[in-house]
């Protein structure tokens, strides 16, 4: 009886050809999403570092000293450039809650003579979080703030882009879309009190994004 041998030559190549359309997109997709996640973590760290320094009085505004601007450039150098035509933007904001104590600081027109003083109708932003400072470093066309923007006419460029108290207790345009902290009680029992500053830094860097994931860039914010 003759021996019959079968040949498997070409089987491996056929299996490889059938599997490539499946595992190659998975491999490329994993690399793409993985790199986007790493970039997102880097942007988050930039926001945290900048917010930490911002809360300690470091001024990164355009008119600040060269040392401050060099710090921001070094912190963001792996992500892109924070120039007017660059690939990144960092938004610095200070917000505060307008309570009776803030209305009293604004002047006699905004509080009564009771002890402790209570706000009057003139303190129209009572009970709201408002912007007290805002400036942006980098390409402002890339992204706007998630928390809104104060009235441009209320910004005081002489004082590091701050907003005078009489304006932010009365101008509705200076109210922030900020709900990350509860409205504080005014009896002193809360950790956060009316009038205390909240420092918010937002960072965005453009890059190759995947629709539904990074949407063309990476965004993060940090609060101190």
C-alpha positions in Angstrom: 0.0 0.0 0.0 1.5 3.3 -1.0 2.2 6.0 1.6 0.3 9.2 0.9 1.9 12.4 2.4 0.0 15.7 2.6 1.7 19.0 2.3 0.9 22.0 4.6 3.1 24.4 2.7 1.4 27.8 2.3 -0.9 27.2 5.3 0.9 29.6 7.6 1.0 32.3 4.9 -2.7 31.9 4.4 -3.4 32.2 8.2 -1.2 35.2 8.4 -3.0 36.9 5.5 -6.3 36.3 7.1 -5.3 37.6 10.5 -3.4 40.7 9.4 -6.7 42.7 8.7 -7.8 42.0 12.3 -4.7 42.4 14.5 -2.9 45.2 12.6 -5.7 47.8 13.2 -5.9 46.6 16.8 -2.1 47.1 17.2 -2.1 50.5 15.6 -5.2 51.6 17.5 -3.6 50.5 20.8 -0.5 52.5 20.0 -2.5 55.6 18.9 -4.8 55.6 22.0 -1.8 54.8 24.3 0.2 57.8 23.0 -2.9 60.0 23.4 -3.4 58.9 27.0 0.3 59.6 27.8 -0.1 63.1 26.2 -3.3 63.6 28.2 -1.4 62.8 31.5 1.3 65.2 30.5 -1.2 68.0 30.0 -2.8 67.2 33.4 0.6 67.4 35.1 1.3 70.8 33.4 -2.1 72.1 34.6 -1.3 70.9 38.2 2.2 72.4 38.2 1.1 75.7 36.8 -1.8 75.9 39.2 0.5 75.1 42.2 2.8 78.0 41.2 0.0 80.3 40.3 -1.6 79.8 43.8 1.8 80.8 45.3 1.9 84.1 43.5 3.9 83.3 40.4 2.9 85.6 37.6 2.9 84.0 34.1 1.3 86.9 32.3 2.8 88.5 29.3 4.1 91.4 31.3 5.7 89.2 33.9 9.5 88.8 34.3 11.4 86.6 32.0 12.0 84.0 34.8 8.3 83.2 35.0 7.9 82.9 31.3 10.9 80.6 31.1 9.4 78.4 33.8 6.2 77.9 31.8 8.1 77.3 28.6 10.2 74.6 30.3 7.2 73.0 31.9 5.4 72.7 28.5 8.3 72.1 26.2 7.5 68.4 25.6 3.9 69.3 24.5 4.4 72.3 22.3 4.8 76.0 22.4 2.8 78.5 24.3 3.1 81.5 22.0 0.5 83.5 20.1 0.8 81.2 17.1 1.9 78.1 19.0 0.2 74.8 19.7 -0.8 75.4 23.3 -2.7 77.7 25.5 -2.8 78.0 29.3 -5.7 79.9 31.0 -5.1 81.4 34.5 -8.2 82.3 36.5 -8.9 83.3 40.1 -12.5 83.0 41.3 -14.1 83.7 44.6 -17.6 83.4 46.3 -19.4 86.6 46.9 -20.8 86.5 50.4 -21.8 89.2 52.9 -18.1 89.8 53.8 -17.2 90.5 50.2 -20.2 92.9 49.7 -19.0 94.7 52.9 -15.5 95.1 51.5 -16.9 96.6 48.3 -18.1 99.7 50.2 -21.0 101.1 52.2 -23.4 101.0 49.3 -23.2 97.2 49.2 -24.0 96.3 52.8 -26.2 97.6 55.7 -25.3 98.6 59.2 -26.2 95.4 60.9 -23.6 93.3 62.8 -22.3 91.4 61.0 -23.1 93.4 57.9 -25.6 92.0 55.4 -25.6 92.6 51.7 -27.9 95.1 50.0 -29.6 94.8 46.7 -26.8 96.8 45.2 -24.5 93.7 45.6 -26.1 92.0 42.7 -23.7 89.1 42.5 -24.2 88.0 46.1 -24.3 84.2 46.3 -22.3 83.6 43.1 -18.8 82.6 42.2 -17.2 85.4 40.2 -13.9 86.0 38.4 -11.4 88.3 40.2 -8.5 87.7 37.8 -8.0 86.2 34.3 -5.1 86.1 31.9 -4.2 83.7 29.1 -0.8 82.7 27.8 -0.4 81.1 24.4 -2.6 80.7 21.3 -6.0 82.0 22.4 -7.6 80.8 19.3 -7.1 77.1 20.3 -9.7 76.9 23.1 -11.7 79.1 25.5 -12.2 78.4 29.2 -14.7 75.9 30.4 -15.7 78.3 33.2 -16.6 81.3 31.0 -14.8 84.6 30.8 -15.1 87.9 32.7 -16.0 91.1 31.0 -13.0 92.4 29.0 -13.9 95.9 30.1 -13.5 95.0 33.8 -10.0 93.7 33.5 -7.3 95.9 35.1 -4.1 95.2 33.2 -2.1 97.3 35.7 -2.7 94.8 38.5 -1.9 91.5 36.7 -5.2 91.5 34.8 -7.3 91.6 38.0 -10.8 92.9 38.3 -11.7 95.7 40.8 -14.0 94.5 43.6 -16.8 96.9 42.9 -17.1 95.5 39.4 -17.1 91.8 40.2 -19.7 92.2 42.9 -22.1 94.0 40.5 -21.4 93.0 36.9 -23.2 89.8 35.8 -20.7 89.3 33.1 -18.0 88.5 35.7 -20.0 85.5 37.1 -18.1 82.3 36.5 -19.6 78.9 35.4 -18.0 77.4 38.4 -19.7 74.6 40.4 -16.7 72.6 41.6 -17.1 73.9 45.2 -20.4 74.1 47.1 -21.5 77.6 48.1 -19.9 78.1 51.5 -21.9 78.7 54.7 -21.4 82.2 56.1 -21.2 81.1 59.8 -17.5 80.1 59.5 -18.1 76.4 59.7 -17.0 75.6 56.2 -13.4 75.0 55.2 -13.8 77.4 52.3 -15.0 80.8 53.1 -16.5 83.7 51.2 -13.9 85.9 49.7 -11.1 83.4 49.7 -9.4 82.9 46.2 -9.7 79.8 44.2 -6.9 79.3 41.6 -7.9 77.6 38.4 -5.5 76.7 35.6 -6.6 75.2 32.3 -4.2 73.8 29.7 -4.9 72.7 26.1 -2.4 71.4 23.6 -3.4 70.5 20.0 -2.2 67.3 18.4 -3.3 64.4 16.2 -6.5 63.3 17.8 -9.0 60.5 17.4 -12.6 61.6 16.9 -14.5 60.7 20.1 -11.4 60.4 22.2 -9.0 63.4 22.1 -10.9 65.5 19.5 -7.8 67.1 18.1 -6.0 67.9 21.4 -5.7 67.3 25.1 -7.3 69.5 27.8 -7.0 69.5 31.6 -7.7 71.8 34.5 -6.4 72.0 38.1 -7.7 73.8 41.1 -5.8 75.1 44.1 
